[in-house]
Amino acid sequence: MASVNPPRGMRDFLPADKARRERVLAVIRERYRAHGFDEIETPVLEEHDRLHAGVGGDNEKLAFNILRRGLDADAVRAAADDQALLSDLGLRYDLTVPLARFYASHRGELPSVFRSIQIAPVWRAERPQKGRYRQFVQCDIDVIGDASSRAEAELIVATLDTLDALGLDGADVRINDRRALDAMLEVFGFPADERPGVLITIDKLDKIGPDGVAAELRVRGAAAGAVDAFEAFLVRPQGGDRLPFGDAQIRAALPDGVDDAIVAHLVGVGEAVSAARGADAAGFEVPLQFDPFLVRGMGYYTGTIFEIAHPSVSYSLGGGGRYDGMIGRFLGQDVPAVGFSIGFERIVDLVTLGEADAAEAVVLVHDRDVPVAELLALKAAFVAEGSRVRLERRTKNLKGLLERATADGYTAFATVTAGAARDDVEPKPLG
Ligand code: AMP
């Protein structure tokens, strides 16, 4: 017999878990909407070629592809040379590629600056482990059509506000710019074709430290003079960390020679976030930390990149960045875009929210002989008053029955005998 477990890396949710997840999602949705973002929905499937257009980085390799219907033996044999012949569709591995397609398809119906919300599952054929699933929910906000720092600032403020509303205040945003990374690598003398590989190594700095990074770059065969210069820069004494976010801190953290416009863009983000948020928990004027070695894996980022750090956990709670080139790939005309994604599965376990449902939730425990019509009339009367109502036939283990109802969020109970009308039933508090 087939297994009754869900597919590997995917989960079922019991009612209490589902209710908890929905409460967290409701807060996220409400906060995003308060900041002027509007929710859209796109299909879970996208065309195979779009998911494999080279913009999704490593995630493209993790896509679940869907077999074409009605393949005959000849078609399967032909696919030996070209696997794309086997598959025409795939499950989306993120919400950004579908958003870019959506925008390209509906541009004429959307405002010139479009602020979208997408809250939905995505699928990746990863090796499942704790906190790493094959189906998981992402909560994305994106601003399309605004190249200015206003877009980043709105995203960061909306995200921090959402974390506050979830009781996760004290978060910081680590921020960098892909162009600053590229300029930095150029200053040290890494040739352009080596830089993507060098970035993969730099991305491990937190884990393997400066020595580890330099060693790995040497193993990779990166330009030796550039590795020496970069290593010296990584281990140099620096005091910039203690500066508040702004021009001086950013310049202290970068080698000379990085374009002023990149620094000015980041400073602009900081000023706007500061105006909206004020000081962070650590007393910094802005809840932003410039991190010149923040890379973020996605290949499609072209400018600012950011990640949420929270003192309670060592991993990031979400991230995002600018992907100005992607919509142009689908539309044939470049449109600036930037997005921020909260890693829902990671925060949902950190958050404790009270029961949002203030209405009374009543269990009506009835005797076996109460006619169904009477029961349903009684239930309808409670529902009409705004209560949530569950009918339970009385069992020997009434205590167990009521404990289960309490665990499911029920707050009151009443026993119902044949002939009882609404006025005869007086619920008593549970628990
Ligand atoms: P990414 O699209 O890879 O930048 O991921 C965005 C967010 O989704 C991350 O910050 C993670 O919190 C979350 N995430 C990524 N992969 C997984 C996974 N396999 N399971 C659960 N959450 C994930």
Boltz pocket constraint, residues with backbone or C-beta under 6 A from the ligand:
constraints:
  - pocket:
      binder: B
      contacts: [[A, 93], [A, 94], [A, 124], [A, 126], [A, 131], [A, 132], [A, 133], [A, 134], [A, 135], [A, 136], [A, 137], [A, 138], [A, 298], [A, 316], [A, 317], [A, 318], [A, 319], [A, 341], [A, 342], [A, 343], [A, 344], [A, 345], [A, 346]]
      max_distance: 6.0
